[in-house]
Structure formats: C-alpha cells, structure tokens
Amino acid sequence: MKAQMSDLLISISWSDLAKRYFGKSGSWLYHKLDGIDGNKKPTEFSEAEKLILRGALTDLADRIRRAADGIH
C-alpha cells in the first residue's frame, strides 16, 4: 500500500509543495502563508503566486484522488 502511494507521501508537505511548484524553500512558503517575511515585514502572495498555489493544491488533490481510486 505504501508503495502505491509513494508519490503522495512526499507531497503532503508544505516544504515539498514549495520546492515542487514554486522552486522555493519551505520557509519561503511558510512566510507567505503567515503573511510575514523573514525580516518580519508584511508579505502576501502575488496574483501569479496565487494561481500557482491554486494549481498546486488542485494537482495534489487530483493525485490523492487517483491514489484513492487505485485502492481495491
């Protein structure tokens, strides 16, 4: 079962999501999610980053659905 879901085991991680979809570090994404950058200044996702995040979460959901559908 674990091998069947190996693609998901790595991806259910904000750090992996940051690297895979943004090419950034996990701390970069955590800062964006918190709304405060590494220098304690306010930050937010740009419109382009919001689109990437939406696509990343949709892709992750699709991958989870495929894994679930493969369980018999």
Secondary structure, 3 states (H helix, E strand, C coil): CCHHHHHHHHHCCHHHHHHHHHCCCHHHHHHHHHCECCCCCECCCCHHHHHHHHHHHHHHHHHHHHHHHCCC
